[in-house]
Amino acid sequence: MTLPPLPDDAIVIGAVAPDWRAAVGVAAGALVASGAARPGYADAMIRMIEEHGPYVVIAPGLALAHARPDDQVLATGLAVVTLAEPVAFGHPHNDPVRVVLGLAVDSVGGHLESIADLANVFNDAGVIARLAAASTPDEVRALMGATA
């Protein structure tokens, strides 16, 4: 499996978010705008972090917000949000976060495959800083190895 397409609607550059909940909400909104999820998916993503802690902060400056497949997911999709100012999720080592990825998957198996594909993108630790500095959707797609 390769990464899901990243249409312009799924990319938000320089978002302003006062806290992690708002940052996750921006990522969820991009998933909704791209047709991958319904608006209720934002609540599910936030609830996962509230219940399980900041496990979504998977590397310094990078969060991978997601929730379980349910009726709020319309299709597997990925969103990339860069933040104008970093926000803290409460992670002891990887805060603050400048890049939030939103992931919606329509099956449990797809969840694991998508996370493995994303992990390969971030084998190069410099990708996070380059994503945070990206100024166009095309630049984000190139860094992610994704298509529109």
Helices and strands as residue ranges (DSSP letters): G 8-10, E 11-15, H 20-33, H 41-52, E 57-59, E 62-66, E 77-87, E 97-104, H 108-121, H 126-133, H 137-144
